Amino acid sequence: MSEIIFYYNPMSRARIVRWMLEEVGVPFRTENVDLEKKQQKTAQFLAINPMGKLPTIIHRGVVVTEAAAICAYLADAFPAAGLAPALHDPARGTYLRWLFFGAGCIEPALVDKMYDRPLPAREGALGYGSYADTMNALDKAITPGPYILGDRFSAADVYVGAEMIWAQLTKTLEDRPSFAAYIARLRERSAFQRAFELPK
């Protein structure tokens, strides 16, 4: 098995991938990137990820960036962890739907909410629609639960759940009982606790 090289800083979205790596349960080597020293903008790092952002992994000589993509990649690369439905499993569509809803809708809606960005004049111009629609859809994704795929925990829960936990901390997530219960369940996972107990 080729080693996973994981470029990491705890004050970045790389924390999501750290949780995912704990769920996968395979060895990896962490390369700490000092954001204050702008190590992510050095020529050496930009040769790996031209965006100069975290998270980034290298596995089998292939660079993978973007937290949702890395979660999907790791789930497929290590199927023994059971974090993604197989290609022939009908649940695969639901899994992909909500995993990429997290990247395409939840995150931008939360960031716009955080910065109180004005909505464009033309309705429907935003890819996610509206914050209210996004929160209602998110509620649907985790209902009836306990996870997005019902009783089955998946990489979609890692990505969507990490976003929700961050949004709860930044006060950009609506206060709904369903959200609080879902987050509480995720926080109980040993992989989550290992990932988030790292030194800051």
N, C-alpha and C positions, 0 to 999 in steps of 0.2 A: 504494500500500500504506500503510495506516495505521500509524503508529509504535506500537511496543510500549513502554509505560512499565512498568518493572520496579522494584518496591520491594524493597530488598536490604539485608541485613547478612550478612557472612561467617560469623557465629556463630549461624546459624539454618538452618532447612530451605530457605531461599532458595538455598543453595548447590546444591541439587538442580536447581532451575530454571535457575540460571546455567549448569550443565552442559548442560541441555536446550537452552537458547538457543544455546549454542555448537554443538551438534549440528545444530540447525535452520539456523543460518547466516544469519539475517536481522538487520538492524539493530535495535537497541533502545536506549532511554534509561534509564540507571540512576538511581534516586532512592535515595540512601543513607539508611537509617533508623538513628539512633543509639539502640540498645536501652538503653544505660546512662543516657541522658537521658530514656528512656521516650517517645521520639517516636512509637512505635507506639500509644501510649495517648492521644495528643492528639485533640482534637475533629476536627481536619482529617483525620487518618488514620482515625479510627473511622467517619467518614462514608463512607469508601471500603470499609473492612473492619471491621465491627462487632466482630469477634473481637479486633481489635488485634494481629494476628499476621502473620508473614511465612512464606511468600512471598505476594505479591499482584502481579497484573499488570492493566493496563488495555490493551485492544486493541479498536479500532473502537468505542470508547465503552462497552465491556462490561468489568466487573470480574470477574476469575476468581481464586479463592483455592483453597487446598489443593494441596499439591505434586503429588499424583497427578493431580488434575483438570487442573492447569495443563499437566502433561506430555501428557496425553491431548488437551487442547485444542490445544496447539501442534503436535502431530503431525498432527492433522486439518486445522488451519488452513493448514499449509504442507506439503502432500503431496509436493512435489518432493524433500523431504529423505528420503523413504522410511522414516519412523520408525514407521509404523503400517500394518497391512494394510488394504486398502480394504474397504468395507462388504460387498461380495460375496465377499471372499476368506475361505475357511474358516478360515484362520489367525487371523482377527479374534477368534474366540471364545477361543482360547488366549491371545492377546495381552491381551485384557481380563481374562481369568481371573487371570493372574499379576500384572498391573499392580495390580488392586484387591485381590488377596491381599496384596500388599505393604502397602497402606494399612490393610486391615482385619484382618490377622493378624500379619504380620511385625513391624510397628512396635509394636503393643501388647504382643506377646510379649517383644520385646527390652526395652522400657521396664519391664515387670513384672520381668523378670530383673535389670535394672540396679538397681532399687530393692528387690529381694528381697521383693516384695509377696507376702503369703500367698495361696494359691489359695482360692476360695470353697468352702464345705463341699459344695455341690451340684455334682457332676460335670456338665460341659457348660454351666455357667452363663456361662463366658467365651466370647465370640464366636470366638476363635481356638482354643479347645479346650485345648491344653497347649503348653508350650514345645517339648517333645520332638516332638509331632506337627507343629508348625509347622516345626521344623528338618528333619524328614524330608520334608515336602512341598516345602520350599525346595530340598532336594537333588534331588528329582524334577524341579522346574521347570528347573533348569540342566543336567540330564542328558538326552541325551548331550552337549549343547552344540554349538558353543562358546557359543551364546547361548540365550536362552529359546525363540526360534523357530528353533532349529538354527543354520544358517549366517547367518541374517538378524538383524542388530542392530536393536533397536527401542526405543521410549520405555519399554517395560516393563523393559528392561535398565538404563536410566538410573535409574528410580525404585528398583527392587529392588536394583540394584548400589550405589547411593548409600547405601541403608540398610545393606547388608552391610558396606560400607567403614567407615561410622560405627560399626557394631557391633563390627567387628574392632578399631578403635581404642579402644573403651570396654570391650573384653574381654567383651562379652555375646554374641558369635557363637561357636558351637561351632567347634573346631579340626578341620575336615575337609579332606582334600586337594582335594575337588571345590570347596569354597568358596574355598580359597586360589588354585586355578588360575583360577577364574572372575574373582575380584577382580584378579588379575595381568593378565588379558587386558583388563579394563576400564581399568586404569591406563595401558595402552599407547596408548589412544585420544588423538589430539591434542586433541580437544574437551575431554576430561576434564582433560588437562594444562593447557590454557588456563584452564579454569574454576577449577581448584584452585591455580593459581599466582598468583591475585590477592593483592594486599596484604591482610594481616589487620588 
